[in-house]
Amino acid sequence: MCTVTNITKPLKIGYTKICKCETNHINCMTAKEWLKSQVAVWELYYEKRDLRDKNQHPAVFPIALPAKCIELFTHKGELVLDPFVGSGTTLLAAQDLDRNAVGFDLKKDYVELSRSRLSQTRLGNNSQQIAIQDDASNISEYLKDETVSLCITSPPYSNMLNRPRKNKSMRSDLRKNEHYLTVQQYSKDPRDLGTMKTEEYTRELGRIYERILPLLREKAHCVINITDLWWENKRITIPMSVVETLRDVGYELRNIIIWDRRNIVNRAGIFGWPNNYITLGTTFEYILDFWKPPH
């Protein structure tokens, strides 16, 4: 059940497990299910409910991504946080899996989109999924310390979208589509991470996650889906910067997972040939898995 009315500070939202799993288990998985998830390369698929329309949101991920992380790192009834909720995909996954969840976004349109998507599904459980329009820096005003069992998001990738799209990953005859040479930025809000250059971006991300850390339970996981970007013919290694930044503010890196996206890249273009070898960046992304270290 989705509840979005009467938003108070702190939020009245559940965060304790309702399953009968052993207290030392981190999830509800069987040993066989656990084994399948130990492979550090994930191949995920889109489903009908997934949002693919870039006019609604310029950068989306499949429901399967947050769903897999929620199953890995939480129990039914626990609380999931998405600091940059975008189109609400994390909230949908939490709804499917009977986890409470809250997501934040600066942009009103995205919050309304998240709420609309949640309202289209009615499930017979009592968990809540709430989308809130606010700066991620203010999340600590809404949640109590040590109540979040998983923080998961795909944040803006620095100023990756703050330039005209040239669609170079596409085959040349497909590049001039409706988005060619358009700037599909999230917003013009100066607080938006998507407007910032890498140094400022990582500094601000660290400040946000430093404030989130007290909200996490001990050993609660924090998952960030992110990738490199190309800027002025140079590879900008944002994932490496994010790892060091989160370590600096108190997180511990536990796992690096590669999201193998080859199955969703169709009719790729050839670029760099024949004298400048560049890997097709759209074929993979990083899933960085941190946790709040034990005391």
N, C-alpha and C positions, 0 to 999 in steps of 0.2 A: 504494500500500500504506500502510495506516495503522498507526503504531506508537505505543503509549501507555505501554508498560512501561519500567521502568528509567530513570526521569527523573533526570538528573544535572545538576549545575551545573559548567560550562556544558553546555548540551544538545549532544548529538552529532547534528547535523542538517545536511544539505547546504545550501549557499548559492551555489554557482557554476553558471553557465549550462551546459547540456548540448547546446544547439542549435548550429548552424553559422552563425549570423547574424554580420554584421560587428560589430566591437568598438564602433563608434560608433553603433550602432543601439540604441534604448531598448526595443525590443520585437521580436516576430517577425512583425509585421503587414506585409501588402503595401501598396502605395501606395493601392490602391482601398479596402482596409479602413480605412486611416488616414483617408482623406477622409470616410468615413461617420461617423467618431468626432469630427470637428472641430465638428460642430453642438453648441452649448452648451446645448441642451434635450434631455434624454434621456427617452424613453418606454419603460418597462420592463414586462415581463409576468411574472406568476407561472406556474410550471409545477407538475406534479403532485407533485414532490418537495418543493416549498416548504412550510414550516411556516406554517399560518394559524390554528392553534388558540391563542387567547389564554389558555387555561388552562395551556398549557405554557410560553408566554412572551408577556408583554403587548405587546411591540413588536418586530416582525420586519421584515426586508426581503427581497426576492426574490434568489435565487441570481444572477440576471442582473446585479445591481448590482456586487457584488464581482468577478464574472467579467469584466465589461467593463473594470474598472479594472486587474485583474490582466493582462489581455491588452494593455492600453495601456502599462503601466509596468514589465513584467517579461519575462524570457525563461524558457523551460523550465529547471527545475532551480534557479532562484533562490529566495530566501527571502522569504516574506510574513508579516507580523506583524499580529495583531488584538488590541489591548490589552483590549478588552471583548467577548469572543467570543460571549456570550449563547448562542443556540441552535446555533452552529457553522456558520452559513451561509457565512462566509468560508472556512472550512476545506474545506467541500464544493466550493466553486468552485475552490479551489487543487487539490484532488484531481482534479477533472475536467480541469484544464489542466496537470497534471504539474508543479506547483510545490510546493516544500516550504513548510510553513506551521506556525505555532505561535500558539495563542490562549490568552488568560488570562481567568479570571473568578473573582470572589469566591465565587460560589454553587456549591456542590457539585452541586445538581440540574442546573444548566445545563451544567456540565462533563460530567456523565454523559449528558445529552441529546445534546451534541455528539458524544461518543464513540459513542453508539448510532447516530446518523445516519451517521457515517462508516463504521461497520462494515457497513452495509447495502449498500455499493457496493464491489466488488472490481475494480480496474482493473489492466491489465498494465503498470504503471510502477513505478519504484523510489523515487518521492518519498514523503516522510513528512508527515503532518498530525497535530499533537499538541495536545491540549487539557489545560491545566494549571489547577488550582485555586490561585490566589494573587492577591494584590493587584497591580494594574498598576504600583504604585510599585516593585515588586521585579523587574521584567522584566530589568533590566540584570544581574541575578545569573545569568540563564540564557543570555544571548546575548553573543557577542563583538562588539567594536566594528567598525563598517563591514562588517557581514555582511547587513543587511536591505536588500532592494531595494524593498520597498513596505510601508508601514504603512497599514492601512485598517480603519476601524471605523465603527459607528454607536453612539456612546456614549449613556448615559442623558441625557435632555434635562432636566438639572437636576431639580427636584422636580415635574416635570410630572405624574407618575403618583401623587403623594402627596396625592391628594384623591379624593373620590367621583366616579365617572364619571357624567356626565349625558348623554353621547351626543348632544350638540347638533348634531353634523354630520349626524346621521341624520334621516330623516323622522320626524315626531312619533309616528306610530303604531308605529314600530320602536324607539323609544328605550328602552322598558322591557323590555329583554332580560335574559339571565342576569347580565350585568355591570353593569346599571344600579345606581347609587349604591354600587358596591363600590370599594374601593381596591386597585388591582392593582399595588402597589409591587413592585420587584424583590426587596428584602430590607429588613430593619431594621438591617442592619450600618451603624454610623456612618461607616465608610470608603466606603460605597456613594455614588457621585456622585448617584444618584437621590434621596437623602435631603436634598441640600443646596440652599440658596437660591442664586440666581444668582451673587452676588459670591463666596461661598465656593466654589461649583462651578467657576467659571472660574479661580480661583486654584489650586485643587487640580488641575484639568486641565492648567494650565500647568506645574505642578511635575512631573506625570507625563511630559508630553511633553518637558520639558527633559532628563529622564533617558533618554528614548528617542533623542534626537537623535544622540548619539555612536554608537549602534548602526547608524544609517543610513549607507549608502554616499553618497559625494558625488553630488549631484543625484538621490538617491533621493526618490521622491514619498511624500507623507503625505496620505491622503484621509480626510476626516471628513464623514459624512452627518449633517445636523442641521437643525433647524427652529426657527422662533419658537414661543413659547407665550403663551397668554393667562392672566393671573393677576390676579384682582380687577378685571376689566374693563379691563386694560391689556395692550398688546402688549409682551412682553419679547424683545428682539432678541438672543437668545443667539448666533446666527451672527456678528454684529458683534463681540460680546465675545470670542468664540473667536478670530477673526482677529487682533485686537489682542494677545490673550494669547500666541498662538503666535509672532507677530512679535517680541514682547518677549523670548522665550526662544531666538530664533535661527532660526526658520523664515521662508521667503519665500513669500508667496501667489502662485501661478502662474495659477490658473484658478478661476472660479466657474461651476458647472454647475447648472442647474435640473432637478430630477427632476420631470417632468410626470406627476402621479399621477391625472389625470382618468379614465384608462381603468380604474382599480381602485376608484373611488369610486362606489358604486351607491346609488340612491335617497336622494340627499342631502336634508337638511332645509333649511328656510328659517329663518334667524335674523337678527335685527336689523331685519327689515322691520316697519313702513314708515319708521322714523325713525332708524335707527342702522346705517349701512353698514359691514359687516365682510366681508372676503374669506374665502372658504371655505378655511381653512388646510390642510385635509386634501388639497387638490388639488395641492400642490407642496411640495417640500423642497429644501434646498440641499446640493450636493456641493462641499465646499471642498477644493481641491487645492493643497497646499503642496509645497515640496521643501526639501532640505538644500542651502543655497547652496554653490557651488564655493568652494574656498579662495582 
